[in-house]
Amino acid sequence: MKSQVGIIGDGPSGMLLSQLLNKAGIEKIVLERTTRPLVL
């Protein structure tokens, strides 16, 4: 089974969801309008 998920925003909730999907083997993409260093 192949799934694709788009996550809008990489705040705490987006990052947690991304990790949970990764552990479940579900393909995903995280979209954020700010730069990575600013988010971190």
N, CA, C and O atoms as a DFTB+ gen file, in Angstrom:
160 C
 N C O
     1  1       0.845      -1.179       0.000
     2  2       0.000       0.000       0.000
     3  2       0.886       1.236       0.000
     4  3       1.777       1.371       0.839
     5  1       0.640       2.130      -0.935
     6  2       1.434       3.348      -1.036
     7  2       0.540       4.547      -0.755
     8  3      -0.506       4.709      -1.384
     9  1       0.947       5.379       0.182
    10  2       0.189       6.571       0.544
    11  2       1.056       7.794       0.359
    12  3       2.277       7.723       0.499
    13  1       0.432       8.913       0.046
    14  2       1.137      10.177      -0.053
    15  2       0.394      11.200       0.795
    16  3      -0.832      11.292       0.739
    17  1       1.142      11.965       1.576
    18  2       0.554      12.961       2.465
    19  2       1.329      14.255       2.315
    20  3       2.557      14.245       2.226
    21  1       0.614      15.365       2.286
    22  2       1.233      16.683       2.297
    23  2       0.959      17.341       3.635
    24  3      -0.188      17.406       4.076
    25  1       2.017      17.834       4.289
    26  2       1.888      18.513       5.578
    27  2       2.221      19.974       5.353
    28  3       3.307      20.306       4.877
    29  1       1.286      20.845       5.696
    30  2       1.494      22.284       5.534
    31  2       1.950      22.848       6.873
    32  3       1.211      22.813       7.857
    33  1       3.174      23.368       6.901
    34  2       3.732      23.955       8.117
    35  2       4.587      22.948       8.874
    36  3       4.183      21.804       9.084
    37  1       5.763      23.387       9.277
    38  2       6.658      22.458       9.978
    39  2       6.927      22.912      11.406
    40  3       8.057      22.856      11.891
    41  1       5.874      23.359      12.062
    42  2       5.974      23.667      13.489
    43  2       6.007      22.364      14.270
    44  3       6.192      21.301      13.678
    45  1       5.834      22.419      15.566
    46  2       5.892      21.210      16.389
    47  2       4.908      20.124      15.940
    48  3       5.259      18.945      15.900
    49  1       3.692      20.519      15.606
    50  2       2.691      19.529      15.179
    51  2       3.046      18.913      13.839
    52  3       2.907      17.705      13.651
    53  1       3.504      19.740      12.906
    54  2       3.888      19.234      11.589
    55  2       5.064      18.278      11.672
    56  3       5.088      17.256      10.986
    57  1       6.041      18.607      12.509
    58  2       7.209      17.741      12.648
    59  2       6.853      16.428      13.347
    60  3       7.365      15.372      12.976
    61  1       5.978      16.486      14.357
    62  2       5.536      15.270      15.030
    63  2       4.785      14.370      14.049
    64  3       5.037      13.166      13.990
    65  1       3.867      14.950      13.285
    66  2       3.125      14.171      12.301
    67  2       4.066      13.563      11.268
    68  3       3.886      12.413      10.866
    69  1       5.059      14.317      10.840
    70  2       6.037      13.817       9.879
    71  2       6.782      12.594      10.426
    72  3       6.976      11.612       9.710
    73  1       7.196      12.658      11.692
    74  2       7.900      11.529      12.309
    75  2       6.989      10.310      12.450
    76  3       7.421       9.184      12.207
    77  1       5.745      10.527      12.839
    78  2       4.804       9.411      12.981
    79  2       4.532       8.741      11.634
    80  3       4.472       7.514      11.549
    81  1       4.369       9.542      10.590
    82  2       4.157       8.986       9.253
    83  2       5.388       8.239       8.773
    84  3       5.276       7.190       8.138
    85  1       6.562       8.776       9.075
    86  2       7.811       8.130       8.691
    87  2       7.931       6.748       9.337
    88  3       8.316       5.783       8.677
    89  1       7.604       6.658      10.617
    90  2       7.660       5.367      11.323
    91  2       6.666       4.371      10.748
    92  3       6.910       3.164      10.770
    93  1       5.534       4.874      10.228
    94  2       4.515       4.009       9.642
    95  2       4.823       3.666       8.185
    96  3       4.106       2.883       7.562
    97  1       5.896       4.256       7.644
    98  2       6.292       3.963       6.265
    99  2       5.440       4.671       5.221
   100  3       5.348       4.216       4.080
   101  1       4.818       5.776       5.603
   102  2       3.951       6.530       4.698
   103  2       4.743       7.672       4.082
   104  3       5.389       8.447       4.787
   105  1       4.685       7.769       2.754
   106  2       5.394       8.815       2.035
   107  2       4.743      10.165       2.317
   108  3       3.518      10.287       2.292
   109  1       5.575      11.186       2.590
   110  2       5.043      12.506       2.893
   111  2       5.989      13.586       2.418
   112  3       7.161      13.343       2.133
   113  1       5.434      14.806       2.341
   114  2       6.231      15.990       2.034
   115  2       5.779      17.083       2.991
   116  3       4.587      17.227       3.264
   117  1       6.741      17.856       3.501
   118  2       6.442      18.946       4.426
   119  2       6.715      20.261       3.701
   120  3       7.808      20.469       3.175
   121  1       5.725      21.141       3.675
   122  2       5.858      22.438       3.019
   123  2       5.852      23.548       4.064
   124  3       4.999      23.582       4.951
   125  1       6.817      24.452       3.942
   126  2       6.926      25.579       4.874
   127  2       7.392      26.791       4.082
   128  3       8.257      26.658       3.217
   129  1       6.847      27.956       4.354
   130  2       7.223      29.133       3.587
   131  2       8.472      29.824       4.121
   132  3       9.087      30.602       3.392
   133  1       8.871      29.566       5.374
   134  2      10.082      30.182       5.908
   135  2      11.266      29.248       5.696
   136  3      11.094      28.080       5.349
   137  1      12.456      29.768       5.905
   138  2      13.661      28.980       5.693
   139  2      13.891      27.994       6.837
   140  3      13.421      28.210       7.954
   141  1      14.603      26.931       6.556
   142  2      14.871      25.903       7.562
   143  2      15.602      26.466       8.790
   144  3      15.194      26.173       9.913
   145  1      16.678      27.270       8.617
   146  2      17.368      27.814       9.800
   147  2      16.442      28.660      10.689
   148  3      16.577      28.637      11.912
   149  1      15.516      29.396      10.092
   150  2      14.601      30.221      10.876
   151  2      13.659      29.339      11.701
   152  3      13.359      29.662      12.851
   153  1      13.196      28.238      11.126
   154  2      12.303      27.329      11.851
   155  2      13.038      26.648      12.984
   156  3      12.502      26.517      14.085
   157  1      14.270      26.211      12.723
   158  2      15.026      25.509      13.758
   159  2      15.402      26.452      14.872
   160  3      16.045      26.042      15.838
